[in-house]
Amino acid sequence: MVSQPQPPDRPLVHRPASVSSRSTNTRRHRTARSHTGGVSYRPQNEFPNFAQTGDVEIIINADGQEKRYMLHRLILAQCSGFFETGTSEEWSKAQARGQISGHGPSNSLGKISEDDIVGRSTIPAGGRLQWRYELDWGNRDDEVPMLVQKQPQSTLFGGDANQPPPVPHKPPPPAYGFLRSMSNFSAMQSASHISKANPHTPDSDIVRDYDNLFRIFYNYAPALDAVNIAESYIQCKSLLTLADMYDALEVVGPRIDHHLLQFQGRLWKQIAKYPPSYLKLGYLARSKVIFAEALVHVVGQWPSGSSQLKHTVPPDVLEVIEDKVDDLQERKMKTEMRLFRLTLITPKGERVTPSNAYTDWLALSLFRQWLAENTTPPPPPIPKTPEAHQRAGYSQPLPLSSGNLFRLLGTGGSCYLARDEMKRFVKLRPDDHQRDTLKRFEKKMEEIKAMAREIVKPLMRNFLELDMGRDGGGLGYLTCTRVDEDDFPF
């Protein structure tokens, strides 16, 4: 039987009460340390400078200022066909071949590797692969500035020679309550005075448009005017033009549509003032609401806006306009034919004639005469004679526009051929001017107006978002054009 050695007994050491209480109850406070510039410091990695993960550098030089972006190739390629092509392997291989043959920059310390074959620039010392774009203003004043791909210039330590070091984040200043709010208010006032004194220039608008373009790519709201709809239209149009250059309308368009639709009633009134302009904007923004609203106005007043659209919109948009115009003209022609063929029936089921119902026939004749005067263009002027000079004060009234004419017919009542006018017509024959004859004449005219109102009812439909009111909103054209889903050219 083997016995295990027993460890020697150790004497118990009793600490003084003062020492044990100090060790158990005393808290040790570690002094705060600043890691700014230390090992734990991380450079900015958020829009617009993704210093840690970004691989595409974009430099915008305009209006005496330089704005740099460090973005991601994946997001740019998904949102823009321009960047998808410019950062693709096929495009980059051509640049790599040019660099190998001696046409590219030769100041790089590394050798051409597989990464250079696919068009990416190798940054020594384990650096990040990058693409670089700069805004090129061209050689002439009428040229549109465009982003041009440049070869990134790398340093020995893996950074960009032209890129400044990242600026560390500053801790937010503490809030000082009322004093801080008052200082912010005074700063806002001074900024407003500065903005009024220094209006925007075309170059600053370019900087704003590029910034809004990249903000939309990263799902940020664009900085557009939300108060003045006229200024907002100019900004949206400029941004859409830029997005069209870089094949990014599918991404930018919905943002523009959402921004403009927030104006609601003011937007509908603005579209009614400038239908061709908003038709082009709605087409670029792929906005079905704005495009349909402007299309109804353009079709109704065609061909007054044809000069602004024939050479500025695609052929498929003009085809939609012409089809809708032809359809509206055909409907108007059929309605006019039905109005001229409108007639009254006697109790025996016969059409009224001067022989069987003279008063009814007079009421029908007056209605047709009024309709003919307002649907037929005025006759050409007759050469002046001595007798014409004596009648110089007389002028024949101009016919009503098609929209106003059909709206009067659709309203009925005393809007046209009122009681005084009918009374003057009946007085032309003194023998028939009796109270019973006038009452019968008015009754038959009301029957004719009721039938005419039913005939023109399809043309009275309003497919606008704009509230027309009872008088048609002052528009002299019809707004009954319906835009279906198949009519959108996008």
C-alpha positions, 0 to 999 in steps of 0.5 A: 500500500503506497501512501501519498505524500501530504502537503505541509501545513501552511500557517494562516496569515491574518491581514490587518483589518485596515488592509483588508477593508481597503482592498475590498471596498476601495474602487479604482478609477481609471483615467480617461484616455484619448485615442485620437491618432492612436492605434485604435483610431479608425478613419471616416467610413461613411458617406461621402468618404468611405476611407476604409471600404471605398474603392472608387475615388471621384473628384469634382472641381467646380466653382473654385472648390474641390469635393472628393468622394470615396465610394464603392464600385459595387453601388456605383455599378448597380445604380449607373450604367456609366460606372458599370461599364467604366469599372468592368473587366472589358473596359479595364483590360484595354487600359491595362494593355495601354499601360503595358505597351508604355502609354500609361503612367510608369511611376508605379513601383510595383510590377503588373500583376493579374489585378492590372490585367483586369484593369485595377491598379495595384497599390503596394504594401497591401493597399486597396484597389481603386478607380479614380474619376475626375470632372473634365471640363473639356476645351470649349465653353459649350462642352458639358463637363464629364467624369473621366477615368484617371490612373490612381497615383499610389505612394510607396506606403499604399496610399494615394499621393493626391488624397489628403489624410483623413480628418479625425472625428471631432467630439460633438460640443456640449449643449448649452441650452438657451445660449446654444439655441440663440447662437444657432439662430443667429448663425442661421440668420447670417447664413441666410444673408450670405446666401442672398448676397451670393446667389448660386452660379452654374458651377455651384449647381453642378457641384450640387447636382453631383452631390445629389446624384451620389446621395441618391445612390446611397439612399439619401434624400437629395437636397432639393427645394421643398418650398418654391416649386419653380426653383424645385423644377429647375433643380429636378430638371438639372439633376435628371439631365445629369442622371441621363448622362450617366444612365441612372434614370431608373434610380434617380427618377423615383426620387424626383417623382416623390419630391415633386408629388409632395407639392400636390395642388401647387404641382397640378397648377404648375403643370397646367401652366407649362404642360410641355415642360412637365411632360418632358420631366415626367418622361425622364423621371419615369413618373406616370402621374406627372406624365399623364397629367401633362399629357392630358393638357398637351393633347387638349391644346394641341397643336399649340405645344407642338413646337416645344416637343417635336424636336425635344422628346423621343418619337415614341412620345410623339406617337402617343400624343398624336394617337390621343389627339386623333382619338379626341378629334374623332370623338369631338366630330362624332359629338358635333354630328349628333348635335346637328342631327338632334330633333324633336318629335311630335305627339304623333311620333313625327319629326317637327317641321314648319307644317306640323309644329312651327314653334318647335321647329323655330326652337330647333332652328335657333339651337342649330344656328347657335351651334353652327356659329360656334363650331364653324370658323369665321368667314374671310374678311370682305374687301372694304367698301364705302358701305363697310366703312359706315358699319365699321363699328359692327364686329361679328363675335368670334366662335367659342373654343371647343372646350368652352363650347362643350362645357356650355352644352354640358352645363345647360340652363341659362349658360347659353341661349338665355330667356332674353335672347329667346324673347328677342328671337320670338319678337322677330315675328310680331304675329307670333309674339304671344305669352303662350308662344314664348312659354312653349318656345322656352319649354321646347328649348329646355328639352333640346338643351337636356338632350344636348347635355346627354350627348356631350356628357362623355366629353365632360369627363375630367381625367386631371388631378387638378380640381376644375370646378364647375366652370372648367378651371378657365381651360379652353380645351377638353380634359377627357383624354384617358391615359391607360397603362399601355400608353406610357412609353417607359 
